[in-house]
């Protein structure tokens, strides 16, 4: 009787683990749909470029710089989607079988979840910097409240980035110390 109960427990355990392991595939559609956002942002980028070119001769330098900064912001978002799409799929769903592809980015194999978080927050801080810079260019057009809000949000993001990088460094040093102790 005891053996039957142990076999049943083992059977339930294996089936439960299989269900949990299979559930990662529920994330796959999200990663497969992500390129659509790149296309949408790319279209907006082209619209902004068209607007910049069409109004270039009559625009002041500050307006040209704001347009260029907004376009850089879009590029950062598209790159961020690529990073999250590739590394997220590979970290959470399944390994991408693209080693033999001539355009296989070398960074793709080295992106861990920890690196992805750091790149994410670094990109967000860069985007926040761009928005802050845009607000400084438009300082006569925005209220002090908007400017202070943008500055406070940027500082919170910078502090968050520093905190996440510090935690990552601490965790990495703990992992390294534990590996040395095991050896």
N, C-alpha and C positions, 0 to 999 in steps of 0.2 A: 504493500500500500504506500509506503514511504517513497519508494522508487517512482510509482505512478504520479504522486504529487510533485516530486522533483521534476519529472519529465514534463508535467503540465506547466509548472512554473517556468521551466526553460522554454517550452513552446510559446507561452504567452510573452516572455521576455524577447525572444527572437522576432516574433511577429510584430510586437510593439516597436522594436528598434527598426525593423524594415519599414514600417509605416512612417516613423519619424524621418528616416533617411530618405524615403521617397518624397516626403513633403517638401523638400528643397526645390522640387520641380515646379511648385506653385509660383516660385519667383521668376522662373524662366520667361513667361510672357511679358513681365514688366521690363526685363532687360531686352527682349526682342522688339518691344514697342519704343524703347528709348531713342533709337535713331530718328524717329519722326520729330522729336523735339529739336534735334540738330537741323533738320530740314526747315522747320518753322523759324528757328532763330536765323538760319542762313538766308531765308527770304527777307526777314526784317533787316538783316545786315545789308542785303542788296538794295532794299528800299532806302536805307540811311545813306548808302554810298551814292545812289542816284540823286537823292536830295542834296547831298554835299556838293556833288559835281554841278547840279543844276543851279544852285544858289551861290556857288563859290565866289564869283566876281563881285557880287553885291554884299557878301557877308563880311562881318568884322572878324578879326583873328580869333577873338574869344569864342565866337560861335563855331568857327571851323574847328578849334581845339576841343570844344565840347562834343561836337559830332564825332571827331576821331576818338575821343575817350569813350564815348558810348559804343562805338564800333569795337574798340579793344575789350570793353566789358562783355560784349556778345561773343567775341573770340574766346575769352576766358571761360564763359559758361559752356560753349560748345566743347572745349577741351576737357572741362570738368565732366561733362556728360560722357565723353569717350572713356575717361579714366574710370568713372564709376561703373559704366556699362561693362567694360572688359574685366576689370579687377573684381567687381561685384559678382559677375557671372562666374568667374573662375574661382573666387573664394567661397561662394555660397551654393552654386549649382553644380557645375561640372567643368572639367579641364577643357580649355579650347585646344583643338587639334590643328594648330596652324604653324607648327615649328618649321615645316618645309616651305612655307610660303615666303617668297622673296621679300615681301614688304612687312614681314612679322616684326613689330616693334620690339626692340631688346628690353625696354623697360617693363613690358607686360608680365614677364615671368617673375619679376622681382617685386611686384606690388602686393604687399601683404595688407591685411585689414588695417593694421596700425599705420602703415604708410599711406593708405588711402584716406584715413581720417586726417592725417597731417596735411596731405595735399589738398583735401577738401577745405579745411579751415584756412590754409594759406591762400587758396584761391578766393575764398570769401573775404578775407582781409584785403587782398589785392582789389577785389571788386568794390569793397567799402572805401578803399583809398581813392579809387576812381570817382565814386559818387561824391566823396568829400571834396575832391579837387574840382569836380563839376560845380558843386555848390559854391566854392570859392570864386570860380569864374563868373557865376551868376549872383554874386553877393549883393548887388544892387536890386535884384529881382526877387529875392527870397527874404523871409522874415528872420529875425534873430532866433525865434523859437525853432524854426526849421533847421537853421544852421547848427544850433546847439544840439538839437536832437540827432542830427547826422554825426556830429562830433562825438557825442556820448555813445551812440551805437557803435561807431568805429572803435572807440577806446575799449568798450566792452568786448568787441570781437578780438582786438589785439590781446587783451588780458586773457581771454578764453584760449586763443592760439598759444600763448606762452604757457598757460596752465596745461593744455593738452600735450604740448611738446615736452614739458617737464615730466608729466606723468609717464609719457612714452619712454623717456630717457631713464627714469627710475625703474620702470618695469623691465626695460632692456638690460639695465645693470643687474637687477635681481636675477633675471634669467641667465645672464652670463655667469654670475657668481654661483648659482645653483648647478650649472653645467660643470664648472670647475670643481665643485665639491663632489659631484658624482664621479668625475674622472679620477 
